[in-house]
Amino acid sequence: MSEPAPTAAASVIRLHNLDKTYQSGEVDVKAVRGVSLDIFRGDFVAIMGASGSGKSTLMNTLGCLDQPTSGEYLLDGVAVSGLDRKQLAKLRNRKLGFVFQSFNLLARTSALENVELPMLYALPIVARRERRERAIAALQQVGLGDRLCHHPSQLSGGQQQRIAVARALVNRPELVLADEPTGNLDTRTSIELMGLFQKLNDTGITIVMVTHELDIASFCKRIVVMRDGAVVSDSRNESRRLAKDAIAAHANDSHAANLA
């Protein structure tokens, strides 16, 4: 079964009246209710909401890890609901990069080998030399060109998350999905990571990030708020914070606290 040809679409993501229902015993639980949403190329979107709001279910659907119960999902013009499991895996590998809260790095594998991993499953096959060159370039892009041979245990949490970002970028995806990427990081490292995301977004990379922290969402261009499975707010962030300014302010606050 060949992959359907992309249909005309102005969005990287287009959702129309999307529903996701789970069965809990004899009870149907609607995790996502009638969500319609367009995410455009070059967007940097934060999806916010309390626990149980549906944001994680929506993220799993965007990542082609879960299929909607009803409604339409177009990823870069391709109707996702028409794909079988093999086609979904191929689409994920070609179109999507993932960054998780827990990094998900292989402990006994170097930074370079961790970043090479997604290319082992890429089609067409990526030659070994090209895998190495692309992985090095991705690590340089996130500021870790001098940590190629280091293992995760030899790196800080922030550096491990940068490796995860490099891994997400190495297949040159249309979209990067980040699920609570700052959840295991301290304040300064979180700001630095958001600065990296801002720089990547400035190069044209589309990013969708789930977070429950308003401070983190404030670095994004657009904020989508969910409640009870539905989108209740979708607005442009006109007062977007710049990470470089936030880092400077954090440094000044820390210096003042040390003097007190």
C-alpha angles and dihedrals in degrees: 000000000000123000113262116253115255116264123223110280135155092206135072086216126025120178122182122188092329119189131182120188126183127194116232104185105303093338125095112220116199106211095172122029125196097320116181115181141153122204113190131211109277094022121140106202131182116202110203136181144125123275107292094024093119098249095122092047089050090050091051089052093049088051092053089241091119132029122229119244090226141346132059132292121184117186110194088335097312118120101233096195090065095061129096124221095272092049091048091053090050092048092049092051094048102037108026139061120192131209117184134195092242095048092230094218124160105251098212094045128087124245089254094051092046090055092046092055100089091053091061087071097040123119123242090041115256113226117241095247092050091048090055094047094048093047091051091049091050092050090048088050090059094043099257101107089124094053100060097125098038120112121225092257089060093056136072122249091257092051091049090053090050088055088052089052091050089050090052091052101044097088089050095240127198090228138025116209115199119189111200090322094176096046095106097037134091121244099267094044090048091054091048090051091050087051089055090050090050091052091048091048090051088061089058101266113145113227131190115186132185114213138154092202117095090198090060094043089054089073091061128088095230135026124206116189123200130196128176091352096307134100107248098172136022116173143153113250101233093175095050114170120234114224094221090059092045092051090052092049091048091051091051092048091050092049091050091049091052090053094049 
